[in-house]
Amino acid sequence: MRSRDRILNNLDQIYRESYDLAKGAEATTRMADLDNAYMRDQLMLEILLDIRDLFAVTPAAPASSGQTALEKLAALKRLAGR
């Protein structure tokens, strides 16, 4: 899996190249559009990366009570009366 820094650096590189081309052509409208698109895409990527991190597989903690996760869930349902 690619690291967060690598992904965000790739995004930065792509936009920087386009921005530099627009700057060289003195296309101020294009430069403003690229600034806005970069901020939007950066925010969306960071959200997606946060979601990816949430779903990343982590090692299971050792069972302290000897119950499985399903057994604990069933016990919680019984306590809630469902």
PyMOL commands that place a pseudoatom at each C-alpha (Angstrom):
pseudoatom trace, name=CA, resn=MET, resi=1, chain=A, elem=C, hetatm=0, pos=[0.000, 0.000, 0.000]
pseudoatom trace, name=CA, resn=ARG, resi=2, chain=A, elem=C, hetatm=0, pos=[1.341, 3.442, -0.900]
pseudoatom trace, name=CA, resn=SER, resi=3, chain=A, elem=C, hetatm=0, pos=[2.071, 5.781, 1.964]
pseudoatom trace, name=CA, resn=ARG, resi=4, chain=A, elem=C, hetatm=0, pos=[0.025, 8.901, 2.650]
pseudoatom trace, name=CA, resn=ASP, resi=5, chain=A, elem=C, hetatm=0, pos=[3.054, 11.115, 1.966]
pseudoatom trace, name=CA, resn=ARG, resi=6, chain=A, elem=C, hetatm=0, pos=[3.758, 9.465, -1.389]
pseudoatom trace, name=CA, resn=ILE, resi=7, chain=A, elem=C, hetatm=0, pos=[0.159, 9.906, -2.547]
pseudoatom trace, name=CA, resn=LEU, resi=8, chain=A, elem=C, hetatm=0, pos=[-0.019, 13.551, -1.474]
pseudoatom trace, name=CA, resn=ASN, resi=9, chain=A, elem=C, hetatm=0, pos=[3.395, 14.274, -3.002]
pseudoatom trace, name=CA, resn=ASN, resi=10, chain=A, elem=C, hetatm=0, pos=[2.200, 12.799, -6.319]
pseudoatom trace, name=CA, resn=LEU, resi=11, chain=A, elem=C, hetatm=0, pos=[-0.850, 15.058, -6.210]
pseudoatom trace, name=CA, resn=ASP, resi=12, chain=A, elem=C, hetatm=0, pos=[1.354, 18.053, -5.463]
pseudoatom trace, name=CA, resn=GLN, resi=13, chain=A, elem=C, hetatm=0, pos=[3.711, 17.205, -8.328]
pseudoatom trace, name=CA, resn=ILE, resi=14, chain=A, elem=C, hetatm=0, pos=[0.892, 16.862, -10.850]
pseudoatom trace, name=CA, resn=TYR, resi=15, chain=A, elem=C, hetatm=0, pos=[-0.670, 20.170, -9.919]
pseudoatom trace, name=CA, resn=ARG, resi=16, chain=A, elem=C, hetatm=0, pos=[2.676, 21.965, -9.637]
pseudoatom trace, name=CA, resn=GLU, resi=17, chain=A, elem=C, hetatm=0, pos=[3.576, 21.005, -13.219]
pseudoatom trace, name=CA, resn=SER, resi=18, chain=A, elem=C, hetatm=0, pos=[0.239, 22.263, -14.533]
pseudoatom trace, name=CA, resn=TYR, resi=19, chain=A, elem=C, hetatm=0, pos=[0.446, 25.401, -12.415]
pseudoatom trace, name=CA, resn=ASP, resi=20, chain=A, elem=C, hetatm=0, pos=[3.954, 26.192, -13.679]
pseudoatom trace, name=CA, resn=LEU, resi=21, chain=A, elem=C, hetatm=0, pos=[2.770, 25.816, -17.285]
pseudoatom trace, name=CA, resn=ALA, resi=22, chain=A, elem=C, hetatm=0, pos=[-0.166, 28.143, -16.634]
pseudoatom trace, name=CA, resn=LYS, resi=23, chain=A, elem=C, hetatm=0, pos=[2.128, 30.610, -14.878]
pseudoatom trace, name=CA, resn=GLY, resi=24, chain=A, elem=C, hetatm=0, pos=[4.527, 30.590, -17.831]
pseudoatom trace, name=CA, resn=ALA, resi=25, chain=A, elem=C, hetatm=0, pos=[1.624, 31.316, -20.163]
pseudoatom trace, name=CA, resn=GLU, resi=26, chain=A, elem=C, hetatm=0, pos=[0.405, 34.038, -17.769]
pseudoatom trace, name=CA, resn=ALA, resi=27, chain=A, elem=C, hetatm=0, pos=[-2.985, 32.318, -17.589]
pseudoatom trace, name=CA, resn=THR, resi=28, chain=A, elem=C, hetatm=0, pos=[-4.162, 33.769, -14.286]
pseudoatom trace, name=CA, resn=THR, resi=29, chain=A, elem=C, hetatm=0, pos=[-7.643, 32.282, -14.562]
pseudoatom trace, name=CA, resn=ARG, resi=30, chain=A, elem=C, hetatm=0, pos=[-6.158, 28.827, -15.122]
pseudoatom trace, name=CA, resn=MET, resi=31, chain=A, elem=C, hetatm=0, pos=[-3.807, 29.337, -12.152]
pseudoatom trace, name=CA, resn=ALA, resi=32, chain=A, elem=C, hetatm=0, pos=[-6.760, 30.205, -9.896]
pseudoatom trace, name=CA, resn=ASP, resi=33, chain=A, elem=C, hetatm=0, pos=[-8.707, 27.184, -11.173]
pseudoatom trace, name=CA, resn=LEU, resi=34, chain=A, elem=C, hetatm=0, pos=[-5.728, 24.930, -10.461]
pseudoatom trace, name=CA, resn=ASP, resi=35, chain=A, elem=C, hetatm=0, pos=[-5.359, 26.356, -6.941]
pseudoatom trace, name=CA, resn=ASN, resi=36, chain=A, elem=C, hetatm=0, pos=[-9.005, 25.609, -6.194]
pseudoatom trace, name=CA, resn=ALA, resi=37, chain=A, elem=C, hetatm=0, pos=[-8.879, 22.150, -7.768]
pseudoatom trace, name=CA, resn=TYR, resi=38, chain=A, elem=C, hetatm=0, pos=[-5.725, 21.301, -5.837]
pseudoatom trace, name=CA, resn=MET, resi=39, chain=A, elem=C, hetatm=0, pos=[-7.287, 22.252, -2.496]
pseudoatom trace, name=CA, resn=ARG, resi=40, chain=A, elem=C, hetatm=0, pos=[-10.449, 20.277, -3.314]
pseudoatom trace, name=CA, resn=ASP, resi=41, chain=A, elem=C, hetatm=0, pos=[-8.539, 17.196, -4.454]
pseudoatom trace, name=CA, resn=GLN, resi=42, chain=A, elem=C, hetatm=0, pos=[-6.160, 17.357, -1.505]
pseudoatom trace, name=CA, resn=LEU, resi=43, chain=A, elem=C, hetatm=0, pos=[-9.067, 17.458, 0.942]
pseudoatom trace, name=CA, resn=MET, resi=44, chain=A, elem=C, hetatm=0, pos=[-10.842, 14.581, -0.808]
pseudoatom trace, name=CA, resn=LEU, resi=45, chain=A, elem=C, hetatm=0, pos=[-7.671, 12.486, -0.870]
pseudoatom trace, name=CA, resn=GLU, resi=46, chain=A, elem=C, hetatm=0, pos=[-7.003, 13.111, 2.811]
pseudoatom trace, name=CA, resn=ILE, resi=47, chain=A, elem=C, hetatm=0, pos=[-10.548, 12.024, 3.662]
pseudoatom trace, name=CA, resn=LEU, resi=48, chain=A, elem=C, hetatm=0, pos=[-10.171, 8.870, 1.566]
pseudoatom trace, name=CA, resn=LEU, resi=49, chain=A, elem=C, hetatm=0, pos=[-6.813, 8.128, 3.177]
pseudoatom trace, name=CA, resn=ASP, resi=50, chain=A, elem=C, hetatm=0, pos=[-8.361, 8.564, 6.630]
pseudoatom trace, name=CA, resn=ILE, resi=51, chain=A, elem=C, hetatm=0, pos=[-11.090, 6.096, 5.672]
pseudoatom trace, name=CA, resn=ARG, resi=52, chain=A, elem=C, hetatm=0, pos=[-8.458, 3.698, 4.343]
pseudoatom trace, name=CA, resn=ASP, resi=53, chain=A, elem=C, hetatm=0, pos=[-6.586, 3.960, 7.642]
pseudoatom trace, name=CA, resn=LEU, resi=54, chain=A, elem=C, hetatm=0, pos=[-9.789, 3.232, 9.573]
pseudoatom trace, name=CA, resn=PHE, resi=55, chain=A, elem=C, hetatm=0, pos=[-10.363, 0.046, 7.611]
pseudoatom trace, name=CA, resn=ALA, resi=56, chain=A, elem=C, hetatm=0, pos=[-6.757, -1.082, 7.775]
pseudoatom trace, name=CA, resn=VAL, resi=57, chain=A, elem=C, hetatm=0, pos=[-6.385, -4.476, 9.371]
pseudoatom trace, name=CA, resn=THR, resi=58, chain=A, elem=C, hetatm=0, pos=[-4.979, -4.300, 12.869]
pseudoatom trace, name=CA, resn=PRO, resi=59, chain=A, elem=C, hetatm=0, pos=[-3.890, -7.250, 14.945]
pseudoatom trace, name=CA, resn=ALA, resi=60, chain=A, elem=C, hetatm=0, pos=[-6.604, -8.587, 17.169]
pseudoatom trace, name=CA, resn=ALA, resi=61, chain=A, elem=C, hetatm=0, pos=[-6.275, -7.912, 20.865]
pseudoatom trace, name=CA, resn=PRO, resi=62, chain=A, elem=C, hetatm=0, pos=[-6.028, -10.996, 23.042]
pseudoatom trace, name=CA, resn=ALA, resi=63, chain=A, elem=C, hetatm=0, pos=[-9.372, -12.042, 24.464]
pseudoatom trace, name=CA, resn=SER, resi=64, chain=A, elem=C, hetatm=0, pos=[-9.442, -11.207, 28.142]
pseudoatom trace, name=CA, resn=SER, resi=65, chain=A, elem=C, hetatm=0, pos=[-12.716, -12.897, 29.019]
pseudoatom trace, name=CA, resn=GLY, resi=66, chain=A, elem=C, hetatm=0, pos=[-12.430, -15.846, 26.654]
pseudoatom trace, name=CA, resn=GLN, resi=67, chain=A, elem=C, hetatm=0, pos=[-15.483, -14.654, 24.712]
pseudoatom trace, name=CA, resn=THR, resi=68, chain=A, elem=C, hetatm=0, pos=[-15.450, -14.181, 20.991]
pseudoatom trace, name=CA, resn=ALA, resi=69, chain=A, elem=C, hetatm=0, pos=[-16.535, -10.910, 19.440]
pseudoatom trace, name=CA, resn=LEU, resi=70, chain=A, elem=C, hetatm=0, pos=[-19.856, -12.492, 18.418]
pseudoatom trace, name=CA, resn=GLU, resi=71, chain=A, elem=C, hetatm=0, pos=[-20.483, -13.684, 21.954]
pseudoatom trace, name=CA, resn=LYS, resi=72, chain=A, elem=C, hetatm=0, pos=[-19.775, -10.195, 23.299]
pseudoatom trace, name=CA, resn=LEU, resi=73, chain=A, elem=C, hetatm=0, pos=[-22.138, -8.702, 20.722]
pseudoatom trace, name=CA, resn=ALA, resi=74, chain=A, elem=C, hetatm=0, pos=[-24.883, -11.151, 21.691]
pseudoatom trace, name=CA, resn=ALA, resi=75, chain=A, elem=C, hetatm=0, pos=[-24.385, -10.237, 25.350]
pseudoatom trace, name=CA, resn=LEU, resi=76, chain=A, elem=C, hetatm=0, pos=[-24.698, -6.539, 24.516]
pseudoatom trace, name=CA, resn=LYS, resi=77, chain=A, elem=C, hetatm=0, pos=[-27.895, -7.196, 22.553]
pseudoatom trace, name=CA, resn=ARG, resi=78, chain=A, elem=C, hetatm=0, pos=[-29.346, -9.066, 25.529]
pseudoatom trace, name=CA, resn=LEU, resi=79, chain=A, elem=C, hetatm=0, pos=[-28.487, -6.152, 27.813]
pseudoatom trace, name=CA, resn=ALA, resi=80, chain=A, elem=C, hetatm=0, pos=[-30.128, -3.709, 25.416]
pseudoatom trace, name=CA, resn=GLY, resi=81, chain=A, elem=C, hetatm=0, pos=[-33.239, -5.911, 25.237]
pseudoatom trace, name=CA, resn=ARG, resi=82, chain=A, elem=C, hetatm=0, pos=[-33.126, -6.490, 21.502]
for i in range(1, 82): cmd.bond("trace and resi %d" % i, "trace and resi %d" % (i + 1))
show_as sticks, trace
zoom trace
